Amino acid sequence: MAERRRAGYSVNRKILDEGAVDEMAEKSESKTSLCEKVKQSLRCSGPRLKNCLLGSFPVASWLPRYSIRDNALGDLISGISVGIMQLPQGMAYALLASVPPVFGLFSSFYPVLIYFLFGTSKHISIGTYAVMSVMIGGVTDRLAPDSNFMIWDNETNSSIVDTISRDAERVRVAAAVTFLSGLFQILLGLVQFGFVVTYLSEPLVRGYTTGAAIHVIVSQLKYTFGISPVRHSGPLSLIYTVVEVCYLLPQTNIGTLVVSIVAIIGLILTKELNAYLSKKLPVPIPVELLAVVVATLVSWQVNLQDRYGVDVVGFIPSGLQPPILPAASLFGQVIGDAFALAVVGYGIAISLGRIFALKYGYKVDSNQELIALGLSNSIGGIFQCFAISCSMSRTMVQESTGGKTQVAVVILFIVLWIGALFEELPKAVLAAIIFVNLHGMMKQFLDIPALWRSNRIDMVIWMATFILTLLLNPDLGLAAAIAFSMLTVIFRTQLPKYSLLGQVPDTDIYRPLEDYSQVKKLPGILIFRSSATLYFANAEMYQDALGEKCGVDITKILSAKKKLEAKRKRHEKKNAKKAKKNEEPERVEQEDIAVIEMDAESNPSLPRAIILDLSPVNFLDTVGVKTLRNIRRDYGETGVEVLLAGCQTGVVDNLQTGGFFTDKVTKSCLFYTIHDAVLHCQSAMTQSQDKVMHTHTHTHTHSSA
């Protein structure tokens, strides 16, 4: 391979420490006070008011400039396609939320309309989402279980469930938790807390959604087999449910199972055909809608419910529900679930929104997205909707069919008026739609080998999140997964990589000695670097690693020096007594001088100077500052000069406020780069050698004379 040619360059400047840099750059000591910052934030002007209004109502900024010629046709086709998908998915996901299917249709309308007014993403499809629905279902089943609504049936002489009262109570619970989650999102948005999504890393989100998908699948097995297991809640409920489903398998309704198998096979084949013909078809085949229509017609003609005992959707009222304020008495029981819903829904929506914003060159405001989702959920809760988020499958359809703005979603209201036509739809078909739509989440298991090859810590986070979600349910599982993810960050900072740096020959570049064969260690100079910031959790390990890299036990050396110092003092005291007694001051003076000269000898096992590379350090707490102060003091007592290099401005400020600098310790020990510190050390070592040679020469001349 031909050697790459590089342009040479030469830099001629003084060795710069932090004091010299501050003087040359004229560092400003004035800082804006908190009071002044508050005043600036409260000042109002015409442009600022306009930006605030347009930021709060994004639709006002882009709707007046909406191009009918460029966008109308694509949005119309996209809206119809997404609306057709939303109809069966809304009904299916209502089953996950344990509420009547019609409320899935409501959740596909009100929140979507609100997001159209306040959202900043042009492409994501807001509406019902499987993970959110199953989280809602866990709350509704916990607070309104079947056991609370058992009534005596005189015809069968047995207890049956009062489904009307049960469903009404579950709708109240779902509306309350949805409303409260919306309030959480609004509050987080108003206090500019959009960065909370940064705690939901991609491996965590994907592991969580995969675990939640397993919960979704298990919750729908009762509709697939036509059985009635008891709904369990709390930790390990998934395992209890699977065990009970297996126990009830002999009671499977054959008609329901046949409907499920036929629906699943038909959906899979049609989706594969869709994928095969995707480039030839202007609009994807509405797979779910076809399945719903065909299944409804067959069920109506064959009378599946009466002849074969197949469970169907039942009564679906047409039109819209009047607004009802959620039951505030339920808020205390669902506050934890509401916060989990708020975080999960926002994390999924903003992650997908940023992907499409980057692809199409516009910006998504994370805080405004929180407010938009919060308004969608809180207003939706008033209209008895359940919590919504962004659906990957519908978003992909919206984008692939030409949808370019949120105008596409207003077409959804059309589908609300035809819901009553699907009262004979078997619930097994809705369960089949859910199963087939989850195949994308099941593919996320392929993340495990990919993460094993790229980043094993992320793989551990994925696996731990998945397992915790399975065992603890989606609500507690999310909290435990975030806590585990935070622990991995702490472990990474507690167990950083410590390296000794050497110089790349004929350059001012320094690299770890163990990673490069041509990097050379500088004689008498030790350059030490940690890959993580320095704070209370790893401060002690930082000191220990430095001692290990030096190859000396600084504590042992200091202890030996203290013993020698104590011995010298005892010797002085003894000689003083002897001098006073024997009156021999000259002899005492000679012995004292001999002891002092022997103590002044430097330790050959220690370097002449240590340079601490602090370029990876982005902050220092009080423990970190104290650690650096102790290192400089301890090694300084043994004759080793300790210098700091590559400090960021914030780190210098932390050193200043932490009491690192004194009358004796100034910014002259802080250097702009490692190379500046190295040149300073080499210059000091040269001057020291010249001084020693001059002393030896002077002594030899004096002796000769």
Rosetta blueprint (number, residue, H / E / L):
1 M L
2 A L
3 E L
4 R L
5 R L
6 R L
7 A L
8 G L
9 Y L
10 S L
11 V L
12 N L
13 R L
14 K L
15 I L
16 L L
17 D E
18 E H
19 G H
20 A H
21 V H
22 D H
23 E H
24 M H
25 A H
26 E L
27 K L
28 S L
29 E L
30 S L
31 K L
32 T L
33 S L
34 L H
35 C H
36 E H
37 K H
38 V H
39 K H
40 Q H
41 S H
42 L H
43 R L
44 C L
45 S L
46 G H
47 P H
48 R H
49 L H
50 K H
51 N H
52 C H
53 L H
54 L H
55 G H
56 S H
57 F L
58 P L
59 V H
60 A H
61 S H
62 W H
63 L L
64 P L
65 R L
66 Y L
67 S L
68 I H
69 R H
70 D H
71 N H
72 A H
73 L H
74 G H
75 D H
76 L H
77 I H
78 S H
79 G H
80 I H
81 S H
82 V H
83 G H
84 I H
85 M H
86 Q H
87 L H
88 P H
89 Q H
90 G H
91 M H
92 A H
93 Y H
94 A H
95 L H
96 L H
97 A L
98 S L
99 V L
100 P L
101 P L
102 V H
103 F H
104 G H
105 L H
106 F H
107 S L
108 S L
109 F L
110 Y H
111 P H
112 V H
113 L H
114 I H
115 Y H
116 F H
117 L H
118 F H
119 G L
120 T L
121 S L
122 K L
123 H L
124 I L
125 S L
126 I E
127 G E
128 T L
129 Y L
130 A H
131 V H
132 M H
133 S H
134 V H
135 M H
136 I H
137 G H
138 G H
139 V H
140 T H
141 D H
142 R H
143 L H
144 A L
145 P L
146 D H
147 S H
148 N H
149 F H
150 M E
151 I E
152 W E
153 D E
154 N L
155 E L
156 T L
157 N L
158 S E
159 S E
160 I E
161 V E
162 D L
163 T H
164 I H
165 S H
166 R H
167 D H
168 A H
169 E H
170 R H
171 V H
172 R H
173 V H
174 A H
175 A H
176 A H
177 V H
178 T H
179 F H
180 L H
181 S H
182 G H
183 L H
184 F H
185 Q H
186 I H
187 L H
188 L H
189 G H
190 L H
191 V L
192 Q L
193 F L
194 G H
195 F H
196 V H
197 V H
198 T H
199 Y H
200 L L
201 S L
202 E H
203 P H
204 L H
205 V H
206 R H
207 G H
208 Y H
209 T H
210 T H
211 G H
212 A H
213 A H
214 I H
215 H H
216 V H
217 I H
218 V H
219 S H
220 Q H
221 L H
222 K H
223 Y H
224 T H
225 F H
226 G L
227 I L
228 S L
229 P L
230 V L
231 R L
232 H L
233 S L
234 G L
235 P L
236 L L
237 S H
238 L H
239 I H
240 Y H
241 T H
242 V H
243 V H
244 E H
245 V H
246 C H
247 Y H
248 L H
249 L H
250 P H
251 Q H
252 T L
253 N L
254 I H
255 G H
256 T H
257 L H
258 V H
259 V H
260 S H
261 I H
262 V H
263 A H
264 I H
265 I H
266 G H
267 L H
268 I H
269 L H
270 T H
271 K H
272 E H
273 L H
274 N H
275 A H
276 Y H
277 L L
278 S L
279 K L
280 K L
281 L L
282 P L
283 V L
284 P L
285 I L
286 P L
287 V H
288 E H
289 L H
290 L H
291 A H
292 V H
293 V H
294 V H
295 A H
296 T H
297 L H
298 V H
299 S H
300 W H
301 Q H
302 V H
303 N L
304 L H
305 Q H
306 D H
307 R H
308 Y H
309 G L
310 V L
311 D L
312 V E
313 V L
314 G L
315 F L
316 I L
317 P L
318 S L
319 G L
320 L L
321 Q L
322 P L
323 P L
324 I L
325 L L
326 P L
327 A L
328 A H
329 S H
330 L H
331 F H
332 G H
333 Q H
334 V H
335 I H
336 G H
337 D H
338 A H
339 F H
340 A H
341 L H
342 A H
343 V H
344 V H
345 G H
346 Y H
347 G H
348 I H
349 A H
350 I H
351 S H
352 L H
353 G H
354 R H
355 I H
356 F H
357 A H
358 L H
359 K H
360 Y H
361 G L
362 Y L
363 K L
364 V L
365 D L
366 S H
367 N H
368 Q H
369 E H
370 L H
371 I H
372 A H
373 L H
374 G H
375 L H
376 S H
377 N H
378 S H
379 I H
380 G H
381 G H
382 I H
383 F L
384 Q L
385 C L
386 F L
387 A L
388 I L
389 S E
390 C E
391 S L
392 M H
393 S H
394 R H
395 T H
396 M H
397 V H
398 Q H
399 E H
400 S H
401 T L
402 G L
403 G L
404 K L
405 T L
406 Q H
407 V H
408 A H
409 V H
410 V H
411 I H
412 L H
413 F H
414 I H
415 V H
416 L H
417 W H
418 I H
419 G H
420 A H
421 L H
422 F H
423 E L
424 E L
425 L L
426 P E
427 K H
428 A H
429 V H
430 L H
431 A H
432 A H
433 I H
434 I H
435 F H
436 V H
437 N H
438 L L
439 H H
440 G H
441 M H
442 M H
443 K H
444 Q H
445 F H
446 L H
447 D H
448 I H
449 P H
450 A H
451 L H
452 W H
453 R H
454 S H
455 N L
456 R H
457 I H
458 D H
459 M H
460 V H
461 I H
462 W H
463 M H
464 A H
465 T H
466 F H
467 I H
468 L H
469 T H
470 L H
471 L H
472 L H
473 N H
474 P H
475 D H
476 L H
477 G H
478 L H
479 A H
480 A H
481 A H
482 I H
483 A H
484 F H
485 S H
486 M H
487 L H
488 T H
489 V H
490 I H
491 F H
492 R H
493 T H
494 Q H
495 L L
496 P L
497 K L
498 Y E
499 S E
500 L E
501 L E
502 G E
503 Q E
504 V L
505 P L
506 D L
507 T L
508 D L
509 I L
510 Y E
511 R E
512 P E
513 L L
514 E L
515 D L
516 Y L
517 S L
518 Q L
519 V L
520 K E
521 K L
522 L L
523 P L
524 G L
525 I E
526 L E
527 I E
528 F E
529 R E
530 S E
531 S L
532 A L
533 T L
534 L E
535 Y L
536 F L
537 A L
538 N L
539 A H
540 E H
541 M H
542 Y H
543 Q H
544 D H
545 A H
546 L H
547 G H
548 E H
549 K H
550 C H
551 G L
552 V L
553 D L
554 I H
555 T H
556 K H
557 I H
558 L H
559 S H
560 A H
561 K H
562 K H
563 K H
564 L H
565 E H
566 A H
567 K H
568 R H
569 K H
570 R H
571 H H
572 E H
573 K H
574 K H
575 N H
576 A H
577 K H
578 K H
579 A H
580 K H
581 K H
582 N H
583 E L
584 E L
585 P H
586 E H
587 R H
588 V H
589 E H
590 Q H
591 E H
592 D H
593 I H
594 A H
595 V H
596 I H
597 E H
598 M H
599 D H
600 A L
601 E L
602 S L
603 N L
604 P L
605 S L
606 L L
607 P L
608 R L
609 A E
610 I E
611 I E
612 L E
613 D E
614 L L
615 S L
616 P L
617 V L
618 N L
619 F L
620 L E
621 D L
622 T H
623 V H
624 G H
625 V H
626 K H
627 T H
628 L H
629 R H
630 N H
631 I H
632 R H
633 R H
634 D H
635 Y H
636 G H
637 E H
638 T L
639 G L
640 V L
641 E E
642 V E
643 L E
644 L E
645 A E
646 G L
647 C L
648 Q L
649 T H
650 G H
651 V H
652 V H
653 D H
654 N H
655 L H
656 Q H
657 T H
658 G L
659 G L
660 F L
661 F L
662 T L
663 D L
664 K L
665 V L
666 T L
667 K H
668 S H
669 C H
670 L E
671 F E
672 Y L
673 T L
674 I H
675 H H
676 D H
677 A H
678 V H
679 L H
680 H H
681 C H
682 Q H
683 S H
684 A H
685 M H
686 T H
687 Q H
688 S H
689 Q H
690 D H
691 K H
692 V H
693 M H
694 H H
695 T H
696 H H
697 T H
698 H H
699 T H
700 H H
701 T H
702 H H
703 S H
704 S H
705 A L
